Amino acid sequence: MGIFAIIGEEKTNVAQSVYYGLYALQHRGQESAGIVVNDDGIFTTHKSSGLVNDVFSRQSLENLGYGNMAIGHSRYGTLSTKDKANAEPIVVNHIKGRLAIATDGALVNAQELRHELELQGMIFHTTSDAEVISYVVTKERISSASIEEAVAKAMTRLKGGYCLLLMSPQKIIAARDQNGLHPLCYGKRENGQYVVATESCALDSVGATFVREIEPGEIVVFSVDEGIKSIKEHCGKSPEALCVFEYVYTARPDSVISGCSVHDARRRAGAFLAKAHPVDADVVVGVPDSGLDAAIGYAQESGIPYGIGLIKNKYIGRTFIAPGQSAREDMVRIKLNPLSSTVKGKRVVLVDDSIVRGTTCARIVRLLRSAGATEVHLRSSAPPFLNPCYYGTDIDSKDALIANNHTVEEITRIVGADSLGYLPLEDVYKLGEGGTCGGYCTACFSGEYPTEKPVCLKSKFDSKISENKNN
């Protein structure tokens, strides 16, 4: 998911700026989009299902009006949360005022918190973690002197991988979970406005100069009257665990995360692949878009020429984040077309960012063979996916992961390739070389989770009942 905020002294067309920011973050979520504008404490909202360009028209942006701050969201919904009602930001009116909230990531204790809140009389209108967080914050706000104090108290109860933007009538608050699983940064424009965004590419889109990343566990408060304040004492210290999939797939290649260019990280992955899985071939081809940088790295390291072998329809969204397998397969059919002049009669190295379910790469291998490729050697710039992700990626079960059910040789036959090679796990930790990141989450590859895993409420409460009966 992509989140974006802007705040300044003067009232401006902040909705337009947030629109540009969300447009730059469109790759992070294509299910829905929304903007909330704050004009002296009056919140005006527009959100709906669809791409940013579909949700917002010139008229809807004008209707949002002018203000001195605003927040926005582009949503990547998993299959279980695909609902128009889950579009963010969420606006909450409470006894001490109102707030708007936009989130990235997922909580591992969302079900427990939701159940607890429901028992206290809270009524939920969505299935999103954002509404759970909003209720936890508003509950703490009743007994807190400020909204940032309420957020700090709430964060001691929130477990998982998340970033959040919260807007009160006077402030924008940005926060990141204590492990720093997802990125968040801020910058400043020449007119004095501060801008907060998931990725640095969104700062560039509105002409903001990058200032710094928000640290894991940190709360940064932006206020017109009081300036910027950082709060770090509430969560304690935890090992940093940036989701390494940001470098592999999620982020845009022109972003910089933890001091490392995403493009350079992917090119480095390709070079590692060439060393680990060399092959005699005539051309290296990348799968657009996130496989292209790795393909360049493979070509540079191996000495095999790089070529454009697949043309992407730029008006189609990312297939990995389309909810549902049939939707992903339909999108592949209309998204990519092979360039026969590059691959005909050639032994092709096909570099993709990852192999999750196996259906997408099987389709692409068939496309290259139909265009005349004599051999297709598949290379993945990520290790095998073996475990579910609990932090916001739509991999909720081991069952659908092809590497869990088949050997490399079997997968090679299933996808129709001549050979298959994955990025070695030990090389994943080197992707951000030269950057500032203190550690990575590689749970989807290694099974080593930086937080506790989600608890199945039914099992938990069944155990309680059984325990009470025995006593």
ABEGO torsion letter per residue (X at the ends): XBBBBBBBABBBBAAAAAAAAAAAAAAABAABBBBBBBBGGBBBBBBBBEBAAAABBAAAAAAAEBBABBBBBBBBBBAAABBAAABOBBBBBBAAEBBBBBBBEBBAAAAAAAAAAAAAGBBBABABAAAAAAAAAAAAAAABABAAAAAAAAAAABBEBBBBBBBBAABBBBBBBAAGABBBBBBBBAAGBBBBBABAAAAAAAGBBBABBBBBGBBBBBBAAAEBBBBAAAAEBBBBBBBAAAAAAABBAABBBGGBBAAAAAAAAAAAAAAABBBBBABBBBBOAAAAAAAAAAAAAAGBBBBBABBBBAABBBAAABBEAAAAAAAAAAABBBBAAAABGBBBBBBBABBAAGAAAAAAAAAAAAAGBABBBBBBABBBBABBBAAGBBBABAAABAAAABBAAAAAAAAGBABBBBBBAAAAAAAABGBABAEBBAAAAAGBBABBBBBBAAAAAAAAAAAAAAX
